[in-house]
Amino acid sequence: MATKIRPLNDRVLVKPLEAKETVKGGIIIPDSAKEKPQEGKIVAVGPGKALDDGSLSKMSVKKGDTVIYSKYAGTEIKIDDQEHLLMREDDILGIVE
């Protein structure tokens, strides 16, 4: 059974992309030496941040976008045995086009 999560406010649910295992020289990097990926695909998006006047600010990202985010952004959670990050939209640095 698939678990569904709906982020609240200006939060997004991101599935990190797999870190590359080899470098240009062909050296294979073991899992313990890999850096955390800073790129992922957005799985779910919240409705937006509530403004002082009660309206919601529009989210600048949408489901399916590939994004780059801060190195230590978000909270790591496991959904159906897969790692995900739940983070604020502010932690996203850019959208990969």
C-alpha positions as CSV (number, residue, x, y, z in Angstrom):
1,M,0.0,0.0,0.0
2,A,1.5,3.4,-1.0
3,T,1.6,6.0,1.7
4,K,0.4,9.5,0.7
5,I,1.8,12.6,2.3
6,R,0.4,16.1,1.6
7,P,2.8,18.8,2.7
8,L,1.4,21.8,4.6
9,N,2.0,25.5,4.0
10,D,5.1,26.2,1.9
11,R,6.7,22.8,2.3
12,V,7.6,20.3,-0.5
13,L,8.3,16.6,-0.5
14,V,11.4,15.8,-2.5
15,K,12.8,12.4,-3.6
16,P,16.6,12.8,-3.8
17,L,18.2,11.7,-7.0
18,E,20.8,8.9,-6.7
19,A,24.4,10.1,-6.2
20,K,26.7,9.2,-9.1
21,E,28.9,6.2,-8.3
22,T,31.8,7.0,-10.6
23,V,33.8,10.1,-11.4
24,K,35.4,11.2,-14.7
25,G,38.5,9.0,-14.1
26,G,36.4,5.9,-13.7
27,I,37.0,5.5,-10.0
28,I,34.0,3.9,-8.2
29,I,33.1,5.7,-5.0
30,P,31.8,3.5,-2.1
31,D,28.5,4.4,-0.4
32,S,30.1,5.6,2.8
33,A,32.2,8.2,0.9
34,K,29.4,9.6,-1.2
35,E,28.2,13.1,-0.5
36,K,24.5,13.6,0.1
37,P,22.8,14.5,-3.2
38,Q,21.6,18.1,-3.5
39,E,19.3,17.4,-6.4
40,G,15.9,15.8,-6.4
41,K,12.5,15.5,-7.9
42,I,9.4,17.1,-6.3
43,V,6.8,14.5,-5.3
44,A,4.3,16.8,-3.6
45,V,3.8,20.5,-3.0
46,G,1.9,22.3,-0.2
47,P,-0.7,25.0,-0.9
48,G,1.6,27.9,-0.2
49,K,2.7,30.2,2.7
50,A,-0.1,32.1,4.5
51,L,0.5,35.9,4.2
52,D,-0.4,38.5,6.8
53,D,-3.6,39.4,5.0
54,G,-4.8,35.8,5.1
55,S,-4.1,35.0,1.4
56,L,-1.7,32.3,0.2
57,S,1.5,33.0,-1.7
58,K,1.8,31.0,-4.9
59,M,4.4,28.2,-4.9
60,S,7.1,28.6,-7.5
61,V,7.7,24.9,-7.8
62,K,5.3,22.1,-8.9
63,K,5.1,18.3,-8.7
64,G,7.6,16.7,-11.1
65,D,10.2,19.6,-11.1
66,T,13.8,18.6,-10.6
67,V,15.4,21.0,-8.1
68,I,18.6,21.8,-6.4
69,Y,18.4,22.4,-2.7
70,S,20.7,23.4,0.2
71,K,23.1,20.7,1.4
72,Y,21.5,20.1,4.8
73,A,18.0,21.1,3.9
74,G,14.8,19.4,5.1
75,T,13.9,16.5,7.3
76,E,14.7,13.0,6.1
77,I,11.7,10.7,6.2
78,K,11.2,7.2,4.8
79,I,8.1,6.5,2.8
80,D,7.5,3.0,1.5
81,D,11.2,2.1,2.2
82,Q,12.4,5.1,0.0
83,E,14.2,8.1,1.4
84,H,12.5,11.5,1.0
85,L,13.1,15.0,2.2
86,L,10.4,17.3,3.6
87,M,11.6,20.9,3.3
88,R,10.5,24.5,3.0
89,E,10.3,26.1,-0.4
90,D,13.0,28.6,0.8
91,D,15.5,25.7,1.0
92,I,15.2,25.2,-2.8
93,L,18.0,27.0,-4.6
94,G,16.8,26.5,-8.2
95,I,14.8,24.5,-10.7
96,V,16.8,22.4,-13.2
97,E,15.4,23.0,-16.7
